[in-house]
Amino acid sequence: MRPQSINPSKLAELFRREFELCQVKPGETVALLSDLTARREYVTAAFAALETLGANGYELCVNSTPTWTKVGIETVGACKGTVEAFAAADLLVCLHVPFFTRWLKQVRDAGTRVLIVVDHPDDLEQGMAPKGLKEAVIHAGKRLERAKTLRVVNDAGTDLTVDIGEYETMVQYGYADEPGRVDHWGAGHALTFPNEGTANGTVVFAPGDIIVLPYNRYITEEVRVEVADGFVRDIKGGLDARLMTHWLEDNRAHPGDMDGHAVSHLGWGLNPQARWDNLALYGDDPERNVGAARAFAGNFMFSTGPNTQGGGTRNTKGHLDIPMRDCSVMLDGDMILDHGRFVDEKMIVAREPR
């Protein structure tokens, strides 16, 4: 494990800056949701930052422990009164990933802003949203929202087409500044889910693409995935293909369950502060590759499994997240990404030295 670079005493200042982006005001109530594995220094830093901003804070620690590989764990919903408490807060700071849970929607529907903080301290500083990221991400989201078809290709042989519009488009720019908004400190991407049964074609993962969930490793040899009528039908290749196949098969709820094989969220990253090479620089600690791997500018995200976050009904542990490099993406035939580089200048954000 690499040593932490940031001075621990700087954390409170980082949290204050992030809370300012989240529009935390004097007198607001901010709840912290932790679990038995949460970083205690994040709780301390958050409380110190809230004190300087004149806001009120409290912590609620649950005994359920979400893990890197288990998405959609109902950490809060099973505890009486917790959903109601968070629904009454102005901002919820969640120290584990709450996506694909029922309780998150209830809290957001009540108007609570939700900020996810799960990355390594060094990445909180490095990945904090730079100037212009929000505007670029919102622009990307609106372009995605207007489209009816998405096509992605790459030189390795990928050629996948999906219809979109059945499910909502979602954007993350790194802070939760509006009622009901959920965001992830260190993020910066736009995504949506394909219309049911419309994903068709071939996806070829090349060396350097990342199986960020669940294995957190670079792909080392080509993997060819055949998709038909919305589902992954065949996976061919070496070790990486065998790992993907094992994960999807192992997470079937019953022999005929195909939910994990369904094509899930698709989109692209825009955060210039996020680093594709975090995995090479800092190792396979999941904490170093949560935001960085998903949000690095120009990546195309392919995923399988659940779609409840977008309004669907699939709730499965068979979830793969695979950010891909050097892809070209077209919306209704218009080029958005050309070999991993933005064609639309409004999606380009300058990197800040940190």
N, C-alpha and C positions, 0 to 999 in steps of 0.2 A: 504494500500500500504506500502510495506517495505521501510525503508530509504535506500538511495543510499550509498554504502560502499566506493566506490572509491572517492578519493579526486578529485574534478572537475579540479584542476590545472594539474592533471596528464593526462588529455585527449589529450593534444597536443603531449605529448611524445608517447602515445599509437598510435595516428594517424601517427606520424613520423615512428614508427616501422612498422606499417602496410604498409605505402607507400614505405618503403624500400623493404619489401617483394614483393610489386607490381612493383619493379624496376623503381621507379620514379627517373629521372635523372635531373640534372641542365638544365634549358632551356626548359623543356617540358611544355606543356599546359595541365592543369588539370581542367576540368569543374565539377561543383557541381550542381546536379539537386535536388532541394528541392520543397516542396509544403507548403501549409498553416499550416500543422501540424508537419513539420519537426523540430527536435531539433536544436535550434539556436546555442547551445554550440558546436554541431558537425561542423557547418559551421565555427565558430571561431577557433576551434581546428584544422580543416583541413587547413585553411589558415595559421595558425601559423606554422604547420608542413611543409607546402610547402615552406614557407619562409626560414626555416632552411636548406631545401634541394636544394634551388636555383631554384625551379620550379615556374611557373606562374599559377595563379588560378583565376577563376571567378565563380559566382553563377548565375544560372537561376532558378527562382521560378515560378512554374505554379499554376494556380488557380484551376485545377482539383485536387481532393483529393482522392487518392486511399485509400481503407479501408482494414481492416483485411480480410473481406469476399469477396471483389470485386477484382478478379484477371483479368488481361488482359485489364485494363483501359488504353486507348490511351492518356496518359497525355501529350505526346510530339508531336505526329504525327499531331494533329490538329492545332498546332501553326506554322505558316510559318517561315521557316528559322532555326528552332530549331534542326531538324534532321541533317541539313547540318552543323550547328555549332558543334554538338557533334561528327559528323563524322570527323571533322577536328582536334578534340582534341586527345591527346595521351592517356589520362585516363579520364573516366567519373565516378564520385562518385555519385551513385544514392541513395538518402535518402528515397526512398520507393521502393517497389518490382515491377520491370518492366517485370516480366516473362509473357509469352503468349501475348506479344504485337508485332505488325508488325514493329514498329520503332526500337526496340531493334536489330532485325536482320539486318536492314539497317546500323545501327551504327557499329555493330560488323563486318559486311562485309567490311566496310571501314578500318578496322584494329584497331579501338579504343578498348582499354582495358576497361572493365566495372566492377566496384566494388560496391556491394550492402552493405549498412550500415544501418541496421534497428533495431538492437538489443539494449537492455538496456546497459548503460555504464559499469555496473559491468560484464555483459556477454561479452562485447567486450574484456575486459581484460582476463576473465576466458577462453573464447573460442578461443582466438587467436591461430593460427595453431602452434602446437608443432613440434619439430624436427622430421622428418621422416613421417609426415602426408602426404605430397605431394607424396612421393614415394609409400606409402601404397595405397593411393587412385588411383593413376595411375595404379598400379599393379592390383587392383580390377577391374578398368575399362577395362583393356585389357583382363582380364579373362572373364568378362561379354560380351565383344565385340566378343570374339571367340565362345561363346556358341550359340546353336540353341534352347535349351529348358531350362526353369527355372521352378523348382518345389519348393513349400514351404509347410511345414507341421508344426503342433505343437500338443502338448498333448491335447489341447482343442477340436481338431477335424478338424483343417484346413488341407486341401489337395487340393491345387490349382496348375494347370500346365498351362504354357503359352509357345508359340513359340516366339522367339525373333530374331532380325536381320533386320526386315523391317525398323526400325527407329534407329537413331544414339544412341550410348551410351554416356552419359554425366557424367562428374566427377566434383566435387567441393572440393577444399582443403583449401579454406579460403582466397585466394588472387589472383589478376588478374595480372599475370606477363608476359603474352605473347600476341602478337597482336590478337585482336578479341576475347579474352577470357573474359567470364563473370563469376564472382565468388561472393561469399557471405562471408563476414567477420564473422567467427564463424561456418562456415559449415564444411563438411568433409564427403562426401558420393559419392556413385556411383549408377547410375540409368539408366534405359532405358524404352521404351514403348513396350507393347506386339504387335505382329503382329495382324492385324485386324481380329477379330472374332475367335481368338485361345484360349482365356482364358476360362478355364472350371474347375469346381470343387466347393469346399466349403471353405469359409474363416470364422473362428470363432474368434472373438475378445474377449479377456478375461479381467477381472478386472486388471487395471494397464496399459493396452494399452491406447493410447491417441487419442482422436478426436481433433487433433491440429487445423485443419481447417474444419468447421468454428467455432466450439464451445469451443475449448481450455479447455477441461476437461478430466479427467481420466474416462475411461469406468468403471462402477461400477457393472454391471451384464452382463453376457454373451450375445453376439450378434452373430447370425448365418446368414451368407450371402451366398446365392446360386448364382453361376455365370455360365452362359451358353453362348457359342459362343460369348464371348467378353463383355457381359453385365451382370450387376447385375439384377437378375430376382426376387429375394425375400429377404426380410430382416425380421428376427424374433428375438424377445427379448422384453425387457422392455422399460424403458424411453430412453436409448441410441439408441435403434433400431427405436423408434418412431421419435426421433430427426433426425436421418440419413434419414429416409424415407421422413419426412417433407421437409428437405432441398432439396433433389433431386426432389421431386414432385413440390415444390414451384419454382424451377428454370427451369422448362420446358418452352421452347419458345412457344410451342403449345402442345396440348394434346398428339400427337404422337411422340414428341421429346424424344429421348433416349440418347442424347449425354452425359448428366450428369451421366447416369447409366453405361457408358462404363468404362472398366478398363483402368486406365491411368498409370502414371509412377510407376515402381516397382524398388526397390533397397535396399541398406543397408547402415547404418552409420558406420563410422570408427574413429570419433574424440573422444579421451579419455577425452578431456577437457569438452565436452558437457555433461550435467547432465540430466538423465531421471527424477530425482526428483525435478527439478526446479519448476514445477507446485505445488508440495507440499510445497516446501520451501518458494516460493515467491508469490504465488497466481496466479490468472488467467489473469493477465495483459499480453496481447499478446506479448508485447515487451520482456518479460522474456522467451518466449517459441518459438521464431522464429527459431533460429539455434539450440538451445539446444535440443528441442524435436525431430527434424528431423535428427540430426547428431550424437546422442549419440551412442557409439560404440556397435555394435551387434544388433541394432534394424533392423527390416525389415519394409520397408515402403510400405503400400498398399494405392492406391489412385484411385479416379474415376474422370471422366470428360475430360478436355481439353488435347489435345496432340500437339498443334501447336508448342510448344517449341521444340518438337522432330522432327518436319517436317510434322505433320499431319494436318488435316483440322478441327478438332473439336474445337470450340471456345465457351465454355459454362461456366456459373457461377456455375453450379452444380458440384463443386469440393470438394471432401473430401480428406484430408490427414490424414492417421492413422498409426503412427509408432507403431509397435507391438514388444513385448518382447518375449524372449524364443522361437523363431522360428528356425527351421532347414531349410536351403536353399541348394538346389542342382542345379548345372549347368551341363547339359548333364549327370546327374547321379553322378557327383562328389560332395561330401559334401564340402560346403564353410563355412556354419554356422551350428553348432550343439547346439541346444537349446540356441541360442543367443551368443555362444562362437565361435571365429574363429578357424577353423581347419588349415587354411593356415597361417603360422607364419608371412608371408610377409605382412599380413593385420593387424598385431597387432602393435600398437604404444604405447610407454610408456607415461604415464601421467606425466605432470610436475607440481610440487607444485606451487600454486598461491594463 
